[in-house]
Amino acid sequence: MLDLKFIRDNTDQVRQAIADRRDTAPLDEILKLDGERRGKLLELEDLRHQRKEAAREKNTDKKTIESGRDLRNSIRELEEAVRSLDERIEDLLLQLPNIPHPTTPVGKDENDNPVVRSWGEPKKFDFKPTPHWKLGEDLDIIDFERGVKLSGSRFYVLKGLGARLQRALIAFMLDLHTSQHGYREIYPPFMVKRECMVGSAQLPKFADNIYHDEEDDFWFIGTAEIPLTNLHREEIMAPGLLPIYYVAYTACFRREKMSAGKDTRGIKRGHQFDKVELYKFTEPESSDDELDKLLADAEDVCQKLGLPYRVKQLCTADIGFASQKSFDIEMWAPGCEEWLEVSSCSNCGDFQARRADIRYRPTPEDKPRFVHTLNGSGLALPRVLIAIMENYQQPDGSILVPEVLQPFMGEKVIK
């Protein structure tokens, strides 16, 4: 959430940020209501002053008593009007996206995301690579028909060594991030309260894409970023605690309304998927450096799996609602013949911290300040599964298991 005083003092900057994002946030309505609110506050202050002066006079004649009663009624009405304006402004502020970082390139869509680096060379095959959906069915490790029978379109069943490969990937990534990158493992709930969705900036913006249990008002998470953000909601962290690194495996649930008709073949885009998420709480001065480290941790997974990838910086029109600055990691899938996003790493600045009221004290004597929050996939399944299947496929239709996964798999080949 953006601070209202910041919006008031930097209106042109906020307006430009909204334009650069190609957003339609209600800035003008916020400014109009804020003007009304400030006018009513001045009226309220004047009426309270009149009431205080009248109380000092201690006049008990009938006219003075009636005048005092009118003052109290006017004050109550104005207080209610201010409360109502506060609520309307708060609702509108929740619809304003974050201000892009100065180093985020301005662009109009994903085609303006520059590639900043790449690692490894896409493998050259002496046969035509098979897409993962055909490999999966031929090896009997992915069952699309039964997934649809159980739950409908965009669902599938992993079987045998397919299920074990997914489990091996999750265990490998969690072990790598906890033992080598310094993250603490968290296993959070997959359903959260409404205030957690608001705090992490999922609501109200993405309500149409979130599964919701109306009876208990539980919201199914679309990413572990949501519960991890809220682990320290409404807390003031003691001096010396930051930075805090968390890693979590969760299932993730998304309606995928915004991608209707896209990627209907295979397992690239489903209503349920698994992901290992990296999350950081940091001091503002170090958050840019911490983003670089977080991105390097996600890239390390790709390198240890031996999968070529590229890193793209997202432009203003493509960064997430809560993000200031983001980088995507994409792996090449030779069977699908496309680059697959397996991670998006973002610095959200104090945007989520303001919504969730997460603060820290630099020293015991300092006033609390808002932390900065960062998140990134480390990595997201099933797209890594796709990349492994398609890059490690053999001419006979089998799939080699990457060396780092073999201890978790107990197998060297899927055939």
N, C-alpha and C positions, 0 to 999 in steps of 0.2 A: 504494500500500500504506500502511496505517496503521501507525504506530510502536507496538510492543507496550507500551512504557512508557506512551505516551499512552493506550492502551486501558485499561491497568491503573489509571491515575490518573483517567481520565474515563469510567468504565464507563457511568454513567447517560447521559452525552451521546451516547456511541456507540450505546447501546441505543435512545435516542430517535431518533437519525438513521436507524437501520435501520427502525424503526417508521414514521417519516415517509416513507421511501422505499417502503414496502410490500414490504420485502425479507425474506428468511428466512435471512440470513447466520448462520453457526454461532458466534455470540459466546460462548455459555455453554460450548461445548466448548473453545474457545480458552482461556478463563479457567480451566477445570478442568485442562487439560493444562499450562498455565503454572504453576499451583499445584503440580502433581506435579513439574514440572521444577525449580522453585525448591527444593522439598524435597529432591530428589536432589542438587542442587548443594551444599546444606548438608551432606548426608551425605558427599559427595565431599570437600568441604573438610576435614571432620573426619578422614576416613581418610588423606588426604594429610598432615595434621598429625601423625597417629600414626606414619605411615611415616617422616616426617622426624625425629621424636623417637627412634624405634627406631634409625635410622641413626646418630644422634649417640652412642648408647650403645655401639655396635660390639661387641655381645655375640654370640659365635659358637657358643653352645650349641645343641643340636639343636632344642629347643623354640622358641627365639627365631627360628631360621631358618625353621621351619615356619610360625610366626606371621607372619613377614615375607612368606612366599610367599602365605599366605591374604590378607594385606592387598593385595598386588599384584593378585591375582585379583579381589578385591572391587572394587578401584579400576577395573580394566578393564571389569568388568561394569557398574558405574555409569556409566562414561564412554560405553559403548555405549548404555545406556538413555537418557542425556541426548541423545546424537546422534540417536537414534530419535525422541525427543520433539521435538527441534528441527525435524526434517524434517516431522513431522506438524503442528506449529504453523505452520511456513512454508506448507505446503499450504493450511491453513485460512485464514491471513491473506490469501492471494491471493483468497479468496472474499468478503472484506469490501469493500463499496463505500465510496466516498469520503464524507466528512462534508459535507453541504450547507452552502453559504455562509449566514451569518445573514440575508442579504437574499433568499435563495431562498424564494419563497412555499410554504407547506405546502399540499399538495393530495393528492387520492386518485387522480387520473388526468388525462389530457390535457385534460379539460373544465375543469380548474381552472387552466389556463395563461392568465394575463391578457394582453390586447393592450396593449402599452405605447406604440405609435405606429403610424401608417400614413403612406404617401406615395402621392400620386396618386389619381385616381378611376377605378374600373373603367369601361372604355369601354362606352358605350351603342350598340348596333347597331340599324340599321333593318331587319335581317333576323335570322333565328335562327342564332346562331353554330354552326358545324360542329365536332365534336370532332376532335382531331388525327389519330386513326386513320383517319377517313374522308378528311380533307384529304390525309394522306400517301399513301393508296392512290390517290385521284383524280389527284394530281399525279405519281404514280409516283416518290416520293422515300423511301417506307418500304415494305418488302416483308416482311410478316409470314409469309406462306406459305413463302418460301424460308428465313427465319430458323429456322422450326420444322423444315424439311427438313434443314437443316445441323446443328442442335444441340438441337432440342426446344422445349418450351414455355418462355415468357419470354425468347425470343431473337428478334431481328429483324435485317433488313439495311437500312442507310441507303444510298440510291442517288443518284447525280447531285448535284443541288443540295442534297439533304438531307444527304449526307455532307459537302459543302462548307460548309454552314451550321454543322454541328457543329464542323468544323475551324476555321472562322472565329471561332466563339465561344471556343474554347480559346485561340487565338492572341491574340484581343482581351483576354481576361482576364489572360493571362500578361503581356502588354505593359503593361497598366494597372497591375498590382500591382508590376511591377519598375521601371517608369519613373516612376510617380507616388506609389506608396505605400511604397517603400523596401524591398521584399522581394528576396531573392536567389533566383534560379531554381535548382531542383534537379531532376534527372531520376533517380529512384531505381529500384532493382529492383522488380519487381512480385511477386516471391517472396522470402520472408525465412526466417531460422532460427527455431526454436521460441522461443529466448530473447528474440527481438525481439517476438514475440506476447505473451509474458509481461510484458516491460518496458512495453509500451504498454497493458496491461490488457485485451487481447483473450482471452488464455488465463489461467485455464481457463474463464472465464465463458461465452464465446461459441463454444466448440469445435464445437458442432453446426451452426453457421451459417457455418463457414469451410471452404473447399476446401483439401484437404491431399494432398500427394504423400508417401505413406508410405515409399517406397523411399529417398528422399534426405532425408526429414523437412523438406521445403520447405512453407511455408504461403503461399497466395495472398492478397494483401492485399485487405481490404475497403475500405481508405481509405489515402491517402498519409500520414495521421497516423502509421501504424505505422512505416514506414522513417524518417520525419522525426524521430520521438521518439528512435529508436535511432542516429541519426547521431553523437550524443555520449554514447552509452552507456558507462558505466564511465570517464568522463573528469572531470577537475577543470578548469574553465575559469579562465583567468587573469584577474586584475583588469582591468576596463575593457571586457571583451568583450560584456557584456550591455547592452541586449537584442539578441538575434539574431532576424531575421525570415527565414523561408523560404517559398517558394511552389513547388508542384510540380503538374504534370499527371501523372495516372496513370489507367490503366484500373483498375477495382475489381471484385471478384468476391465474390458473396454467395449462399449457398444459398437464402435467403429462406424457410426453413422456418417462421419465426415469422409469416409473412404468407400462409400457404397459403390459397388461395381468395379473396384480396383483390386488387383492381386487376388482373384478368386481361386486360382489354382495353387495347390501346395499349402505350405504351413507358414508362409511369410507374414500373414496378417490374420490373426484370429481374435475371438472374443476373450479367450483365456490364454495366457502365456506365462513363462517363468522368466525371472530377471534377478541378477545380482546387482544391487545398487550401492554406490559409494556416496557418502554424505559427510559434509564438514560444517562445523561451526567455527568461525575464525574472527579475529580482530579485523576491523576495516582496513588497516594499513597493510595487512599481509594477504588479503583475499585474492588479489591478482596473481601473486606468486603461488598461492595455494591452488588456484585453478590450473596453472601449468603443471603442478605436481600431480593433481588428480587426473588430468589428461594423460600424463606419462604413465600413471598406474594402469589406466585402461588400455593404453597402447601395449604395455608389457604383456598383457594377456594375449593379444594378437600375435606378438612376436614369439612368445613361448609356444603358441599353437602352430607357428610356422605359416601363418596365413597372411598373404599380401593385403595391404590396406592403404587407404589414403585418409588424410585429415582435411576437413573443410571448415572454414570459419563461416558462421551463419551471418547473413546480412540483416539489416534492421527489419525487413519485412518477413523474415523467416525465424527469428529468435522466438523462444517461448514467451508467453504472457508475463511470467515472473522474472525472466532473465534480463540481465544487462549485457552479457557477453557469452557466446556459446560456440563450441566446436563439435562437429560430428565426426565420428570414425565410421568409414564405410569399407566393407570387405567385398572383394570381387567374387561373384558366383558365376563360374563359367558355363554351368548348365542352363541357368536362367538368363545368362548373358546380361547381367546388370550389377551395379554396385548396391550393396545392402547396408543400410544404416544399422550398426550394432551398438552404438553408444552415442549419447549426446551429453556433453559435459558443460555445465553452466555455472556462472557466478550470478547470484540473485541480489547481491548487495544486501541492504537492510530491508528489502521489499517484503519478504516473508516474515522477518523478525518483527516488523511493525505490526503486521496483521496478527501474529501469534504472541506478541509482547514478550520477546526473548531478548534479555539484556545481560550485560556483564559489567563488572567494575574493574577497570584497569589496575587500580590500587584501592586499598581499603578506604581511603579518604575521598576517592573520586565519586562523582555522580554516575548512576548507571547509564550505559550507552547501548545502543542496539548492536547486536552482533551482525556479521555477514554470514549468509548461508550459501553453500555450494553443493551441487549434486551431479552425478554422472552414472551412466550404466557401466557396470564393470564385469561382465557385459550382458547384453540382452539376448535371451533365447526367444524363439527358436532360430533366429537368423544366423547365429554362430553355428548351430547344428547344420543348417543348409550349406554354409560355406565349407564346413568340414566334409560333408558328404560329397559335394560337387568338386572340391579341390583334391580330395584324397581318393577319388574313385579310380578303379583300375579297368583295363580293357575287358576283363571277364565279368564286370558288373559288381565286383566286391569293393569294399571301402577299407583302406588302411586306417588304423587308429593312430592319431598323433602320439608321438613318443611320450609326451608329458601326461597323457591320459591313460596310458596302458596300465600303470599301477592301480588306477581307480577302476578300470574296466576288467582287468584280468584277461584281456584279449588283445591281440595285435591286428586282427582283421575281422571285418564283418562280412560274412559271406553266406 
